[in-house]
Amino acid sequence: MERLLNDQIVKQIEGAFHQLKQPVQMLFFGSGKDCEYCADARQLLEEVAAVNDKISLKIYDIQTDKDIAEKYNVDKFPAIVIAAKDSEQISNLGIQFSGVPSGHEFSMLVNDLLLVSNRDSGLSPAVREFLKNLSQPVLLQVFVTPT
Amino acid sequence: MIRAEGIDAQEFQELAQQYYVSGVPQTVINSGAKMVVGAVPEQNLLAQIKLALAN
């Protein structure tokens, strides 16, 4: 299959990935049926994971790996969970993207990988303090478009 | 306790329509308890989260 990322983009993300600190685990959830863009999304992530050893990728099918999808609260496909990885321990930080991360969304993916790798949200102390004491779940769904 | 999900509005049009997404980015807090249109500073988003939780 033809590559999705050209040499120039690979070079750019190679540069960005110099800032990676800790390992990151991407979990891809696709579907063997009724998914027009799952193959593209999967290939894109495979190409990204190949750029740097600190990024690894696991491939799941939302139908056959239902338990894992539920564990990570994934209810759409294609979807990507970006989790922290420490030795073999994967920690879900609740960061997810639903859709194919192309166009503008591709830089969001790269930023998310860096953020998770640094293990730092970058939030202000006041916001951290509030969030630490949350007693109810908060779901933030950010709608975006690739263009 | 906190989950953040980026969603492609074109790929998941039905969901986008359900929340009347007309411009991006649009942030939907707790399935519509509050909405934030545009990219806003951290403090503004926090204020909306607080309102969503107070509902």
N, CA and C atoms of all chains as a GROMACS GRO file, in nm:
protein
  606
    1MET      N    1   0.084  -0.120   0.000
    1MET     CA    2   0.000   0.000   0.000
    1MET      C    3   0.088   0.126   0.000
    2GLU      N    4   0.042   0.226  -0.067
    2GLU     CA    5   0.118   0.352  -0.074
    2GLU      C    6   0.124   0.417   0.063
    3ARG      N    7   0.237   0.481   0.090
    3ARG     CA    8   0.251   0.546   0.220
    3ARG      C    9   0.162   0.670   0.230
    4LEU      N   10   0.112   0.694   0.350
    4LEU     CA   11   0.027   0.811   0.372
    4LEU      C   12   0.110   0.933   0.410
    5LEU      N   13   0.220   0.908   0.480
    5LEU     CA   14   0.306   1.020   0.523
    5LEU      C   15   0.424   1.031   0.426
    6ASN      N   16   0.439   1.148   0.366
    6ASN     CA   17   0.553   1.164   0.276
    6ASN      C   18   0.680   1.193   0.356
    7ASP      N   19   0.795   1.191   0.284
    7ASP     CA   20   0.925   1.206   0.351
    7ASP      C   21   0.935   1.334   0.432
    8GLN      N   22   0.876   1.441   0.376
    8GLN     CA   23   0.884   1.571   0.443
    8GLN      C   24   0.812   1.568   0.578
    9ILE      N   25   0.694   1.507   0.580
    9ILE     CA   26   0.617   1.499   0.704
    9ILE      C   27   0.687   1.408   0.805
   10VAL      N   28   0.740   1.297   0.754
   10VAL     CA   29   0.813   1.205   0.844
   10VAL      C   30   0.929   1.278   0.910
   11LYS      N   31   0.998   1.360   0.831
   11LYS     CA   32   1.110   1.437   0.882
   11LYS      C   33   1.064   1.534   0.991
   12GLN      N   34   0.951   1.601   0.964
   12GLN     CA   35   0.896   1.696   1.061
   12GLN      C   36   0.861   1.628   1.193
   13ILE      N   37   0.793   1.514   1.184
   13ILE     CA   38   0.754   1.450   1.310
   13ILE      C   39   0.874   1.385   1.380
   14GLU      N   40   0.971   1.342   1.301
   14GLU     CA   41   1.096   1.293   1.363
   14GLU      C   42   1.155   1.402   1.452
   15GLY      N   43   1.156   1.524   1.398
   15GLY     CA   44   1.206   1.640   1.472
   15GLY      C   45   1.124   1.664   1.598
   16ALA      N   46   0.992   1.664   1.584
   16ALA     CA   47   0.903   1.688   1.698
   16ALA      C   48   0.921   1.578   1.803
   17PHE      N   49   0.941   1.455   1.758
   17PHE     CA   50   0.952   1.342   1.850
   17PHE      C   51   1.084   1.339   1.928
   18HIS      N   52   1.176   1.428   1.895
   18HIS     CA   53   1.296   1.439   1.979
   18HIS      C   54   1.260   1.481   2.120
   19GLN      N   55   1.142   1.545   2.132
   19GLN     CA   56   1.097   1.590   2.265
   19GLN      C   57   1.027   1.480   2.346
   20LEU      N   58   1.009   1.363   2.287
   20LEU     CA   59   0.943   1.254   2.360
   20LEU      C   60   1.026   1.215   2.481
   21LYS      N   61   0.958   1.195   2.595
   21LYS     CA   62   1.031   1.155   2.716
   21LYS      C   63   1.002   1.010   2.753
   22GLN      N   64   0.879   0.986   2.799
   22GLN     CA   65   0.840   0.852   2.841
   22GLN      C   66   0.764   0.781   2.728
   23PRO      N   67   0.761   0.647   2.732
   23PRO     CA   68   0.690   0.573   2.627
   23PRO      C   69   0.538   0.601   2.625
   24VAL      N   70   0.484   0.595   2.506
   24VAL     CA   71   0.341   0.618   2.485
   24VAL      C   72   0.281   0.497   2.414
   25GLN      N   73   0.163   0.459   2.456
   25GLN     CA   74   0.094   0.347   2.392
   25GLN      C   75  -0.028   0.398   2.317
   26MET      N   76  -0.030   0.378   2.186
   26MET     CA   77  -0.151   0.408   2.109
   26MET      C   78  -0.232   0.279   2.099
   27LEU      N   79  -0.362   0.292   2.121
   27LEU     CA   80  -0.451   0.177   2.103
   27LEU      C   81  -0.550   0.213   1.993
   28PHE      N   82  -0.542   0.139   1.886
   28PHE     CA   83  -0.632   0.166   1.772
   28PHE      C   84  -0.751   0.071   1.779
   29PHE      N   85  -0.870   0.128   1.762
   29PHE     CA   86  -0.992   0.047   1.757
   29PHE      C   87  -1.058   0.066   1.621
   30GLY      N   88  -1.061  -0.041   1.545
   30GLY     CA   89  -1.126  -0.038   1.415
   30GLY      C   90  -1.239  -0.138   1.412
   31SER      N   91  -1.289  -0.161   1.293
   31SER     CA   92  -1.394  -0.261   1.277
   31SER      C   93  -1.374  -0.329   1.144
   32GLY      N   94  -1.384  -0.461   1.144
   32GLY     CA   95  -1.367  -0.537   1.021
   32GLY      C   96  -1.478  -0.510   0.921
   33LYS      N   97  -1.592  -0.463   0.970
   33LYS     CA   98  -1.704  -0.435   0.877
   33LYS      C   99  -1.758  -0.294   0.898
   34ASP      N  100  -1.819  -0.243   0.792
   34ASP     CA  101  -1.883  -0.110   0.794
   34ASP      C  102  -1.789   0.000   0.841
   35CYS      N  103  -1.666  -0.004   0.797
   35CYS     CA  104  -1.575   0.104   0.836
   35CYS      C  105  -1.492   0.146   0.715
   36GLU      N  106  -1.536   0.254   0.653
   36GLU     CA  107  -1.474   0.300   0.530
   36GLU      C  108  -1.328   0.344   0.553
   37TYR      N  109  -1.303   0.408   0.667
   37TYR     CA  110  -1.172   0.471   0.687
   37TYR      C  111  -1.082   0.400   0.789
   38CYS      N  112  -1.125   0.284   0.836
   38CYS     CA  113  -1.045   0.215   0.938
   38CYS      C  114  -0.906   0.176   0.886
   39ALA      N  115  -0.900   0.129   0.761
   39ALA     CA  116  -0.771   0.085   0.706
   39ALA      C  117  -0.675   0.203   0.697
   40ASP      N  118  -0.726   0.319   0.652
   40ASP     CA  119  -0.644   0.440   0.643
   40ASP      C  120  -0.595   0.483   0.780
   41ALA      N  121  -0.686   0.485   0.876
   41ALA     CA  122  -0.652   0.531   1.011
   41ALA      C  123  -0.544   0.440   1.070
   42ARG      N  124  -0.563   0.311   1.051
   42ARG     CA  125  -0.467   0.214   1.103
   42ARG      C  126  -0.330   0.230   1.040
   43GLN      N  127  -0.330   0.245   0.909
   43GLN     CA  128  -0.202   0.262   0.838
   43GLN      C  129  -0.130   0.389   0.884
   44LEU      N  130  -0.208   0.496   0.902
   44LEU     CA  131  -0.150   0.623   0.946
   44LEU      C  132  -0.079   0.604   1.080
   45LEU      N  133  -0.145   0.535   1.172
   45LEU     CA  134  -0.087   0.514   1.306
   45LEU      C  135   0.035   0.423   1.299
   46GLU      N  136   0.030   0.324   1.211
   46GLU     CA  137   0.145   0.234   1.194
   46GLU      C  138   0.266   0.314   1.146
   47GLU      N  139   0.241   0.407   1.054
   47GLU     CA  140   0.351   0.488   1.003
   47GLU      C  141   0.406   0.582   1.110
   48VAL      N  142   0.317   0.636   1.193
   48VAL     CA  143   0.360   0.724   1.303
   48VAL      C  144   0.441   0.645   1.405
   49ALA      N  145   0.392   0.527   1.441
   49ALA     CA  146   0.459   0.445   1.542
   49ALA      C  147   0.598   0.402   1.495
   50ALA      N  148   0.614   0.388   1.363
   50ALA     CA  149   0.742   0.344   1.307
   50ALA      C  150   0.850   0.452   1.317
   51VAL      N  151   0.808   0.576   1.341
   51VAL     CA  152   0.904   0.687   1.343
   51VAL      C  153   0.991   0.688   1.469
   52ASN      N  154   0.932   0.647   1.582
   52ASN     CA  155   1.007   0.655   1.708
   52ASN      C  156   0.975   0.536   1.799
   53ASP      N  157   1.079   0.479   1.856
   53ASP     CA  158   1.066   0.360   1.942
   53ASP      C  159   0.982   0.384   2.067
   54LYS      N  160   0.971   0.510   2.107
   54LYS     CA  161   0.896   0.539   2.230
   54LYS      C  162   0.745   0.529   2.209
   55ILE      N  163   0.705   0.519   2.082
   55ILE     CA  164   0.562   0.508   2.053
   55ILE      C  165   0.530   0.367   2.007
   56SER      N  166   0.438   0.303   2.076
   56SER     CA  167   0.397   0.170   2.030
   56SER      C  168   0.248   0.169   2.003
   57LEU      N  169   0.209   0.067   1.928
   57LEU     CA  170   0.071   0.062   1.878
   57LEU      C  171   0.013  -0.077   1.898
   58LYS      N  172  -0.109  -0.080   1.952
   58LYS     CA  173  -0.184  -0.205   1.959
   58LYS      C  174  -0.308  -0.189   1.873
   59ILE      N  175  -0.342  -0.296   1.802
   59ILE     CA  176  -0.456  -0.292   1.711
   59ILE      C  177  -0.570  -0.377   1.766
   60TYR      N  178  -0.687  -0.316   1.778
   60TYR     CA  179  -0.804  -0.391   1.826
   60TYR      C  180  -0.921  -0.373   1.731
   61ASP      N  181  -1.014  -0.468   1.742
   61ASP     CA  182  -1.137  -0.461   1.664
   61ASP      C  183  -1.251  -0.443   1.764
   62ILE      N  184  -1.330  -0.340   1.742
   62ILE     CA  185  -1.433  -0.305   1.840
   62ILE      C  186  -1.535  -0.418   1.862
   63GLN      N  187  -1.549  -0.503   1.761
   63GLN     CA  188  -1.642  -0.616   1.776
   63GLN      C  189  -1.577  -0.735   1.848
   64THR      N  190  -1.459  -0.774   1.800
   64THR     CA  191  -1.399  -0.894   1.858
   64THR      C  192  -1.325  -0.864   1.989
   65ASP      N  193  -1.286  -0.739   2.009
   65ASP     CA  194  -1.219  -0.701   2.134
   65ASP      C  195  -1.310  -0.609   2.217
   66LYS      N  196  -1.434  -0.651   2.228
   66LYS     CA  197  -1.537  -0.570   2.294
   66LYS      C  198  -1.499  -0.530   2.437
   67ASP      N  199  -1.441  -0.627   2.510
   67ASP     CA  200  -1.407  -0.602   2.651
   67ASP      C  201  -1.304  -0.489   2.663
   68ILE      N  202  -1.206  -0.492   2.573
   68ILE     CA  203  -1.101  -0.390   2.578
   68ILE      C  204  -1.159  -0.255   2.538
   69ALA      N  205  -1.246  -0.254   2.437
   69ALA     CA  206  -1.310  -0.129   2.394
   69ALA      C  207  -1.390  -0.070   2.511
   70GLU      N  208  -1.461  -0.154   2.582
   70GLU     CA  209  -1.541  -0.106   2.695
   70GLU      C  210  -1.452  -0.053   2.807
   71LYS      N  211  -1.344  -0.124   2.830
   71LYS     CA  212  -1.250  -0.083   2.935
   71LYS      C  213  -1.197   0.057   2.908
   72TYR      N  214  -1.178   0.089   2.781
   72TYR     CA  215  -1.125   0.221   2.744
   72TYR      C  216  -1.235   0.318   2.701
   73ASN      N  217  -1.360   0.280   2.726
   73ASN     CA  218  -1.475   0.366   2.692
   73ASN      C  219  -1.481   0.403   2.544
   74VAL      N  220  -1.440   0.312   2.459
   74VAL     CA  221  -1.444   0.339   2.315
   74VAL      C  222  -1.576   0.288   2.258
   75ASP      N  223  -1.654   0.379   2.201
   75ASP     CA  224  -1.784   0.339   2.144
   75ASP      C  225  -1.797   0.378   1.996
   76LYS      N  226  -1.687   0.424   1.936
   76LYS     CA  227  -1.691   0.463   1.795
   76LYS      C  228  -1.572   0.399   1.723
   77PHE      N  229  -1.579   0.395   1.592
   77PHE     CA  230  -1.462   0.351   1.515
   77PHE      C  231  -1.453   0.427   1.385
   78PRO      N  232  -1.334   0.456   1.334
   78PRO     CA  233  -1.208   0.428   1.401
   78PRO      C  234  -1.186   0.521   1.520
   79ALA      N  235  -1.116   0.470   1.622
   79ALA     CA  236  -1.084   0.552   1.739
   79ALA      C  237  -0.943   0.519   1.787
   80ILE      N  238  -0.881   0.617   1.850
   80ILE     CA  239  -0.745   0.600   1.899
   80ILE      C  240  -0.741   0.645   2.044
   81VAL      N  241  -0.689   0.560   2.130
   81VAL     CA  242  -0.665   0.599   2.268
   81VAL      C  243  -0.515   0.622   2.283
   82ILE      N  244  -0.479   0.734   2.345
   82ILE     CA  245  -0.337   0.763   2.366
   82ILE      C  246  -0.308   0.751   2.514
   83ALA      N  247  -0.237   0.646   2.550
   83ALA     CA  248  -0.216   0.612   2.690
   83ALA      C  249  -0.068   0.616   2.728
   84ALA      N  250  -0.043   0.623   2.857
   84ALA     CA  251   0.095   0.621   2.905
   84ALA      C  252   0.139   0.476   2.918
   85LYS      N  253   0.267   0.451   2.892
   85LYS     CA  254   0.319   0.315   2.904
   85LYS      C  255   0.445   0.318   2.990
   86ASP      N  256   0.442   0.240   3.098
   86ASP     CA  257   0.560   0.231   3.184
   86ASP      C  258   0.593   0.084   3.199
   87SER      N  259   0.705   0.041   3.154
   87SER     CA  260   0.742  -0.099   3.124
   87SER      C  261   0.624  -0.162   3.050
   88GLU      N  262   0.556  -0.260   3.108
   88GLU     CA  263   0.444  -0.318   3.032
   88GLU      C  264   0.309  -0.266   3.082
   89GLN      N  265   0.315  -0.175   3.178
   89GLN     CA  266   0.193  -0.122   3.238
   89GLN      C  267   0.136  -0.008   3.152
   90ILE      N  268   0.010  -0.024   3.109
   90ILE     CA  269  -0.054   0.082   3.030
   90ILE      C  270  -0.152   0.157   3.120
   91SER      N  271  -0.136   0.290   3.128
   91SER     CA  272  -0.227   0.371   3.209
   91SER      C  273  -0.315   0.456   3.119
   92ASN      N  274  -0.446   0.434   3.132
   92ASN     CA  275  -0.541   0.511   3.053
   92ASN      C  276  -0.556   0.650   3.114
   93LEU      N  277  -0.526   0.752   3.036
   93LEU     CA  278  -0.538   0.890   3.086
   93LEU      C  279  -0.668   0.954   3.038
   94GLY      N  280  -0.751   0.877   2.971
   94GLY     CA  281  -0.879   0.931   2.923
   94GLY      C  282  -0.864   1.021   2.801
   95ILE      N  283  -0.762   0.996   2.721
   95ILE     CA  284  -0.741   1.079   2.603
   95ILE      C  285  -0.767   0.994   2.478
   96GLN      N  286  -0.857   1.044   2.396
   96GLN     CA  287  -0.904   0.964   2.285
   96GLN      C  288  -0.937   1.051   2.164
   97PHE      N  289  -0.920   0.995   2.046
   97PHE     CA  290  -0.964   1.064   1.925
   97PHE      C  291  -1.050   0.970   1.842
   98SER      N  292  -1.164   1.019   1.797
   98SER     CA  293  -1.252   0.938   1.713
   98SER      C  294  -1.253   0.993   1.572
   99GLY      N  295  -1.212   0.911   1.477
   99GLY     CA  296  -1.202   0.954   1.337
   99GLY      C  297  -1.063   0.928   1.286
  100VAL      N  298  -1.035   0.972   1.164
  100VAL     CA  299  -0.900   0.960   1.108
  100VAL      C  300  -0.825   1.090   1.136
  101PRO      N  301  -0.714   1.084   1.208
  101PRO     CA  302  -0.645   1.208   1.241
  101PRO      C  303  -0.559   1.259   1.124
  102SER      N  304  -0.626   1.314   1.025
  102SER     CA  305  -0.554   1.369   0.910
  102SER      C  306  -0.570   1.521   0.907
  103GLY      N  307  -0.498   1.587   0.821
  103GLY     CA  308  -0.506   1.734   0.812
  103GLY      C  309  -0.468   1.800   0.944
  104HIS      N  310  -0.549   1.898   0.986
  104HIS     CA  311  -0.522   1.967   1.113
  104HIS      C  312  -0.521   1.872   1.231
  105GLU      N  313  -0.600   1.767   1.218
  105GLU     CA  314  -0.611   1.673   1.329
  105GLU      C  315  -0.483   1.591   1.346
  106PHE      N  316  -0.402   1.588   1.242
  106PHE     CA  317  -0.277   1.515   1.253
  106PHE      C  318  -0.182   1.584   1.352
  107SER      N  319  -0.180   1.718   1.348
  107SER     CA  320  -0.094   1.788   1.444
  107SER      C  321  -0.146   1.772   1.586
  108MET      N  322  -0.279   1.757   1.598
  108MET     CA  323  -0.337   1.731   1.729
  108MET      C  324  -0.287   1.596   1.782
  109LEU      N  325  -0.282   1.497   1.693
  109LEU     CA  326  -0.231   1.365   1.732
  109LEU      C  327  -0.086   1.374   1.781
  110VAL      N  328  -0.005   1.445   1.702
  110VAL     CA  329   0.137   1.460   1.739
  110VAL      C  330   0.149   1.531   1.874
  111ASN      N  331   0.069   1.637   1.894
  111ASN     CA  332   0.073   1.709   2.022
  111ASN      C  333   0.028   1.622   2.138
  112ASP      N  334  -0.075   1.543   2.115
  112ASP     CA  335  -0.123   1.453   2.220
  112ASP      C  336  -0.016   1.351   2.259
  113LEU      N  337   0.055   1.301   2.158
  113LEU     CA  338   0.162   1.203   2.186
  113LEU      C  339   0.270   1.268   2.272
  114LEU      N  340   0.305   1.393   2.239
  114LEU     CA  341   0.408   1.464   2.316
  114LEU      C  342   0.362   1.491   2.459
  115LEU      N  343   0.235   1.532   2.469
  115LEU     CA  344   0.177   1.564   2.600
  115LEU      C  345   0.179   1.440   2.691
  116VAL      N  346   0.134   1.329   2.637
  116VAL     CA  347   0.128   1.206   2.716
  116VAL      C  348   0.270   1.158   2.749
  117SER      N  349   0.359   1.173   2.654
  117SER     CA  350   0.497   1.131   2.676
  117SER      C  351   0.564   1.212   2.788
  118ASN      N  352   0.528   1.339   2.796
  118ASN     CA  353   0.585   1.424   2.901
  118ASN      C  354   0.517   1.405   3.036
  119ARG      N  355   0.406   1.332   3.036
  119ARG     CA  356   0.331   1.305   3.160
  119ARG      C  357   0.294   1.434   3.232
  120ASP      N  358   0.264   1.537   3.153
  120ASP     CA  359   0.230   1.666   3.213
  120ASP      C  360   0.121   1.731   3.130
  121SER      N  361   0.009   1.764   3.196
  121SER     CA  362  -0.104   1.823   3.124
  121SER      C  363  -0.076   1.966   3.084
  122GLY      N  364   0.015   2.032   3.153
  122GLY     CA  365   0.043   2.173   3.125
  122GLY      C  366  -0.060   2.267   3.186
  123LEU      N  367  -0.154   2.213   3.264
  123LEU     CA  368  -0.258   2.296   3.324
  123LEU      C  369  -0.204   2.378   3.441
  124SER      N  370  -0.275   2.487   3.470
  124SER     CA  371  -0.232   2.574   3.580
  124SER      C  372  -0.260   2.506   3.714
  125PRO      N  373  -0.188   2.546   3.820
  125PRO     CA  374  -0.207   2.485   3.952
  125PRO      C  375  -0.352   2.493   4.000
  126ALA      N  376  -0.419   2.606   3.976
  126ALA     CA  377  -0.557   2.623   4.023
  126ALA      C  378  -0.650   2.522   3.957
  127VAL      N  379  -0.632   2.503   3.827
  127VAL     CA  380  -0.717   2.408   3.755
  127VAL      C  381  -0.689   2.266   3.801
  128ARG      N  382  -0.561   2.234   3.819
  128ARG     CA  383  -0.524   2.100   3.869
  128ARG      C  384  -0.590   2.073   4.003
  129GLU      N  385  -0.588   2.172   4.089
  129GLU     CA  386  -0.643   2.157   4.224
  129GLU      C  387  -0.792   2.126   4.216
  130PHE      N  388  -0.863   2.200   4.131
  130PHE     CA  389  -1.007   2.178   4.115
  130PHE      C  390  -1.032   2.037   4.062
  131LEU      N  391  -0.959   1.999   3.960
  131LEU     CA  392  -0.983   1.870   3.894
  131LEU      C  393  -0.948   1.752   3.985
  132LYS      N  394  -0.849   1.773   4.072
  132LYS     CA  395  -0.809   1.667   4.164
  132LYS      C  396  -0.923   1.631   4.260
  133ASN      N  397  -1.005   1.732   4.291
  133ASN     CA  398  -1.112   1.711   4.388
  133ASN      C  399  -1.249   1.686   4.324
  134LEU      N  400  -1.250   1.654   4.197
  134LEU     CA  401  -1.377   1.626   4.129
  134LEU      C  402  -1.449   1.510   4.195
  135SER      N  403  -1.581   1.526   4.212
  135SER     CA  404  -1.656   1.414   4.269
  135SER      C  405  -1.748   1.352   4.164
  136GLN      N  406  -1.759   1.418   4.048
  136GLN     CA  407  -1.842   1.363   3.940
  136GLN      C  408  -1.757   1.355   3.813
  137PRO      N  409  -1.788   1.256   3.728
  137PRO     CA  410  -1.711   1.244   3.603
  137PRO      C  411  -1.734   1.361   3.508
  138VAL      N  412  -1.632   1.396   3.435
  138VAL     CA  413  -1.641   1.502   3.335
  138VAL      C  414  -1.601   1.443   3.199
  139LEU      N  415  -1.690   1.457   3.102
  139LEU     CA  416  -1.659   1.413   2.966
  139LEU      C  417  -1.654   1.536   2.876
  140LEU      N  418  -1.538   1.558   2.816
  140LEU     CA  419  -1.521   1.671   2.723
  140LEU      C  420  -1.512   1.614   2.583
  141GLN      N  421  -1.609   1.647   2.499
  141GLN     CA  422  -1.605   1.600   2.361
  141GLN      C  423  -1.581   1.722   2.271
  142VAL      N  424  -1.465   1.722   2.209
  142VAL     CA  425  -1.426   1.837   2.127
  142VAL      C  426  -1.444   1.802   1.979
  143PHE      N  427  -1.541   1.867   1.918
  143PHE     CA  428  -1.566   1.842   1.775
  143PHE      C  429  -1.470   1.925   1.690
  144VAL      N  430  -1.407   1.858   1.597
  144VAL     CA  431  -1.309   1.924   1.510
  144VAL      C  432  -1.328   1.876   1.366
  145THR      N  433  -1.262   1.944   1.273
  145THR     CA  434  -1.265   1.898   1.133
  145THR      C  435  -1.121   1.900   1.080
  146PRO      N  436  -1.093   1.815   0.981
  146PRO     CA  437  -0.956   1.807   0.931
  146PRO      C  438  -0.911   1.932   0.854
  147THR      N  439  -1.006   2.017   0.811
  147THR     CA  440  -0.966   2.133   0.731
  147THR      C  441  -0.987   2.264   0.806
  148MET      N  442  -1.157   1.009   3.605
  148MET     CA  443  -1.269   1.099   3.630
  148MET      C  444  -1.294   1.194   3.513
  149ILE      N  445  -1.187   1.223   3.441
  149ILE     CA  446  -1.200   1.314   3.326
  149ILE      C  447  -1.165   1.241   3.198
  150ARG      N  448  -1.252   1.256   3.100
  150ARG     CA  449  -1.219   1.200   2.970
  150ARG      C  450  -1.226   1.309   2.865
  151ALA      N  451  -1.130   1.310   2.776
  151ALA     CA  452  -1.128   1.407   2.668
  151ALA      C  453  -1.128   1.331   2.536
  152GLU      N  454  -1.227   1.360   2.454
  152GLU     CA  455  -1.239   1.290   2.327
  152GLU      C  456  -1.246   1.392   2.213
  153GLY      N  457  -1.148   1.387   2.124
  153GLY     CA  458  -1.156   1.466   2.001
  153GLY      C  459  -1.241   1.387   1.904
  154ILE      N  460  -1.332   1.454   1.837
  154ILE     CA  461  -1.422   1.383   1.745
  154ILE      C  462  -1.422   1.452   1.610
  155ASP      N  463  -1.400   1.375   1.506
  155ASP     CA  464  -1.411   1.429   1.371
  155ASP      C  465  -1.560   1.452   1.341
  156ALA      N  466  -1.596   1.580   1.326
  156ALA     CA  467  -1.736   1.617   1.310
  156ALA      C  468  -1.794   1.569   1.177
  157GLN      N  469  -1.707   1.549   1.078
  157GLN     CA  470  -1.756   1.501   0.948
  157GLN      C  471  -1.780   1.351   0.950
  158GLU      N  472  -1.690   1.282   1.014
  158GLU     CA  473  -1.702   1.136   1.025
  158GLU      C  474  -1.821   1.098   1.113
  159PHE      N  475  -1.843   1.175   1.218
  159PHE     CA  476  -1.952   1.144   1.311
  159PHE      C  477  -2.056   1.255   1.307
  160GLN      N  478  -2.114   1.270   1.187
  160GLN     CA  479  -2.208   1.379   1.160
  160GLN      C  480  -2.333   1.376   1.246
  161GLU      N  481  -2.384   1.256   1.269
  161GLU     CA  482  -2.508   1.245   1.347
  161GLU      C  483  -2.490   1.300   1.487
  162LEU      N  484  -2.377   1.264   1.546
  162LEU     CA  485  -2.347   1.310   1.681
  162LEU      C  486  -2.326   1.462   1.681
  163ALA      N  487  -2.256   1.511   1.577
  163ALA     CA  488  -2.233   1.655   1.566
  163ALA      C  489  -2.365   1.730   1.552
  164GLN      N  490  -2.457   1.672   1.475
  164GLN     CA  491  -2.588   1.735   1.456
  164GLN      C  492  -2.668   1.735   1.585
  165GLN      N  493  -2.655   1.627   1.657
  165GLN     CA  494  -2.726   1.613   1.785
  165GLN      C  495  -2.690   1.728   1.879
  166TYR      N  496  -2.565   1.775   1.870
  166TYR     CA  497  -2.520   1.885   1.957
  166TYR      C  498  -2.514   2.019   1.882
  167TYR      N  499  -2.579   2.022   1.766
  167TYR     CA  500  -2.586   2.147   1.687
  167TYR      C  501  -2.447   2.207   1.663
  168VAL      N  502  -2.352   2.123   1.630
  168VAL     CA  503  -2.218   2.173   1.602
  168VAL      C  504  -2.221   2.248   1.469
  169SER      N  505  -2.189   2.377   1.474
  169SER     CA  506  -2.189   2.456   1.351
  169SER      C  507  -2.050   2.510   1.320
  170GLY      N  508  -1.970   2.531   1.424
  170GLY     CA  509  -1.832   2.576   1.403
  170GLY      C  510  -1.740   2.488   1.485
  171VAL      N  511  -1.614   2.482   1.445
  171VAL     CA  512  -1.518   2.402   1.520
  171VAL      C  513  -1.403   2.490   1.569
  172PRO      N  514  -1.337   2.458   1.678
  172PRO     CA  515  -1.376   2.349   1.766
  172PRO      C  516  -1.500   2.384   1.849
  173GLN      N  517  -1.578   2.283   1.879
  173GLN     CA  518  -1.687   2.300   1.975
  173GLN      C  519  -1.674   2.191   2.080
  174THR      N  520  -1.677   2.234   2.205
  174THR     CA  521  -1.661   2.138   2.314
  174THR      C  522  -1.795   2.114   2.382
  175VAL      N  523  -1.832   1.988   2.389
  175VAL     CA  524  -1.956   1.948   2.455
  175VAL      C  525  -1.918   1.885   2.588
  176ILE      N  526  -1.970   1.944   2.696
  176ILE     CA  527  -1.937   1.894   2.830
  176ILE      C  528  -2.049   1.805   2.881
  177ASN      N  529  -2.013   1.688   2.929
  177ASN     CA  530  -2.107   1.590   2.984
  177ASN      C  531  -2.235   1.575   2.900
  178SER      N  532  -2.214   1.537   2.776
  178SER     CA  533  -2.322   1.507   2.682
  178SER      C  534  -2.425   1.618   2.668
  179GLY      N  535  -2.379   1.741   2.670
  179GLY     CA  536  -2.468   1.854   2.641
  179GLY      C  537  -2.506   1.938   2.761
  180ALA      N  538  -2.455   1.906   2.879
  180ALA     CA  539  -2.485   1.987   2.998
  180ALA      C  540  -2.440   2.132   2.975
  181LYS      N  541  -2.327   2.147   2.907
  181LYS     CA  542  -2.279   2.279   2.866
  181LYS      C  543  -2.202   2.264   2.735
  182MET      N  544  -2.198   2.372   2.659
  182MET     CA  545  -2.122   2.371   2.533
  182MET      C  546  -2.032   2.494   2.529
  183VAL      N  547  -1.918   2.477   2.468
  183VAL     CA  548  -1.826   2.589   2.449
  183VAL      C  549  -1.788   2.594   2.301
  184VAL      N  550  -1.817   2.706   2.237
  184VAL     CA  551  -1.783   2.720   2.096
  184VAL      C  552  -1.651   2.795   2.083
  185GLY      N  553  -1.563   2.741   2.001
  185GLY     CA  554  -1.433   2.804   1.978
  185GLY      C  555  -1.329   2.753   2.077
  186ALA      N  556  -1.205   2.794   2.052
  186ALA     CA  557  -1.096   2.758   2.144
  186ALA      C  558  -1.093   2.864   2.253
  187VAL      N  559  -1.113   2.824   2.376
  187VAL     CA  560  -1.118   2.922   2.485
  187VAL      C  561  -1.006   2.896   2.585
  188PRO      N  562  -0.967   3.000   2.661
  188PRO     CA  563  -0.864   2.980   2.762
  188PRO      C  564  -0.911   2.880   2.869
  189GLU      N  565  -0.811   2.817   2.928
  189GLU     CA  566  -0.831   2.716   3.033
  189GLU      C  567  -0.935   2.758   3.138
  190GLN      N  568  -0.924   2.882   3.186
  190GLN     CA  569  -1.013   2.931   3.292
  190GLN      C  570  -1.159   2.935   3.247
  191ASN      N  571  -1.180   2.974   3.122
  191ASN     CA  572  -1.317   2.980   3.069
  191ASN      C  573  -1.378   2.840   3.059
  192LEU      N  574  -1.296   2.746   3.014
  192LEU     CA  575  -1.343   2.608   3.003
  192LEU      C  576  -1.375   2.554   3.142
  193LEU      N  577  -1.288   2.586   3.236
  193LEU     CA  578  -1.311   2.540   3.374
  193LEU      C  579  -1.443   2.596   3.428
  194ALA      N  580  -1.470   2.723   3.400
  194ALA     CA  581  -1.594   2.785   3.447
  194ALA      C  582  -1.715   2.711   3.390
  195GLN      N  583  -1.707   2.671   3.264
  195GLN     CA  584  -1.817   2.598   3.202
  195GLN      C  585  -1.831   2.458   3.261
  196ILE      N  586  -1.718   2.396   3.293
  196ILE     CA  587  -1.723   2.263   3.357
  196ILE      C  588  -1.795   2.275   3.492
  197LYS      N  589  -1.761   2.380   3.566
  197LYS     CA  590  -1.824   2.401   3.697
  197LYS      C  591  -1.975   2.419   3.682
  198LEU      N  592  -2.015   2.497   3.581
  198LEU     CA  593  -2.159   2.517   3.556
  198LEU      C  594  -2.226   2.385   3.517
  199ALA      N  595  -2.156   2.307   3.434
  199ALA     CA  596  -2.213   2.179   3.390
  199ALA      C  597  -2.235   2.087   3.510
  200LEU      N  598  -2.141   2.090   3.604
  200LEU     CA  599  -2.152   2.002   3.720
  200LEU      C  600  -2.256   2.052   3.820
  201ALA      N  601  -2.285   2.183   3.817
  201ALA     CA  602  -2.381   2.241   3.910
  201ALA      C  603  -2.525   2.214   3.864
  202ASN      N  604  -2.541   2.179   3.736
  202ASN     CA  605  -2.675   2.157   3.681
  202ASN      C  606  -2.749   2.044   3.751
   0.00000   0.00000   0.00000
